[in-house]
Amino acid sequence: MDMIERDDEFVVAIDMPGFEREDVDIKVTNHTLRIRGDHAEAFDEERDRFVRHERRHESVDRSVRLPGEVDPEKVTAKMTNGVLTVTLPRTEAENERKIEIE
């Protein structure tokens, strides 16, 4: 998993070869991104008899703490050639406030 920080967004890229869009679930809060995926090769048990079987069931479950707040409503994701790219727009940070000591 790679995370890039830009001025107005974070971009996360993760290799997920063999996974389809419907195999992947993405959830985001202000501070955390969670990517879960589950993928199994389909075959017909009645028709197919394996001479050798090396394909396997794969699953991915990654959570990453984001280095800044993001707007969950504006997050986008795309899957291209087995690479999932999630773009997370940053939100405006609250203004700093100086606290006077009594």
NORQUI-V906688 format. One record per residue. D_CENTER is the distance of its C-alpha to the mean C-alpha in whole Angstrom. Layout:
d_center=D_CENTER
d_center=D_CENTER
This chain:
d_center=9
d_center=10
d_center=10
d_center=13
d_center=15
d_center=17
d_center=20
d_center=18
d_center=15
d_center=12
d_center=10
d_center=7
d_center=7
d_center=7
d_center=10
d_center=10
d_center=14
d_center=15
d_center=12
d_center=13
d_center=11
d_center=13
d_center=12
d_center=8
d_center=8
d_center=6
d_center=8
d_center=9
d_center=12
d_center=14
d_center=13
d_center=10
d_center=6
d_center=6
d_center=4
d_center=7
d_center=9
d_center=13
d_center=15
d_center=19
d_center=21
d_center=24
d_center=28
d_center=31
d_center=32
d_center=36
d_center=36
d_center=34
d_center=36
d_center=34
d_center=36
d_center=33
d_center=29
d_center=27
d_center=23
d_center=21
d_center=19
d_center=16
d_center=13
d_center=10
d_center=9
d_center=7
d_center=8
d_center=9
d_center=12
d_center=12
d_center=15
d_center=16
d_center=16
d_center=14
d_center=15
d_center=13
d_center=15
d_center=14
d_center=11
d_center=10
d_center=8
d_center=10
d_center=10
d_center=13
d_center=15
d_center=13
d_center=10
d_center=7
d_center=7
d_center=6
d_center=9
d_center=10
d_center=14
d_center=16
d_center=19
d_center=22
d_center=23
d_center=26
d_center=29
d_center=31
d_center=34
d_center=37
d_center=38
d_center=42
d_center=43
d_center=46
